[in-house]
Amino acid sequence: MALFDIEFITPTRSFDIQDVEYVKCPGLDGSFGVMANHTDSVISLSAGEIKVLNNSKQSYFSTSGGYAEMSSNRLLLLVDSVESQEEIDEKRARDAVTRAKERLSSNNVDIDIHRAEYSLARALSRLSVSKR
């Protein structure tokens, strides 16, 4: 099976995963998958879960969104943040879900609805990945 590499880049860190068989990412228009020799492309990412299959093992990451660029059989994920399952504090993620839901259900006109919805999506992604 043909393989490819992934590079994650955030404002604070970067890391690679080599010999990847398949990646599933959260796109703005829905999930999309990438395999080796995928057509070169740039795709917007939403907050959600990234699934990586390499060495027949699945790994999960939570991202808050960004961009994916596939070029020359290398996937570059330029994201605001990315956390592996091991890095996520499940209690903190649950608390963030609760806070975001409270903000969305409040009648306060000063609440930025888009920001609260984004916070909820990110928190739900982190919680989902932490439970895998």
Secondary structure, DSSP 8 states (H G I E B T S, - for coil): ---EEEEEE-SS-EEEEEEEEEEEEEETTEEEEEETT---EEEEE-SEEEEEEETTEEEEEEE--EEEEEETTEEEEEES-EEEGGG--HHHHHHHHHHHHHHHHS--TTS-HHHHHHHHHHHHHHHHHHT-
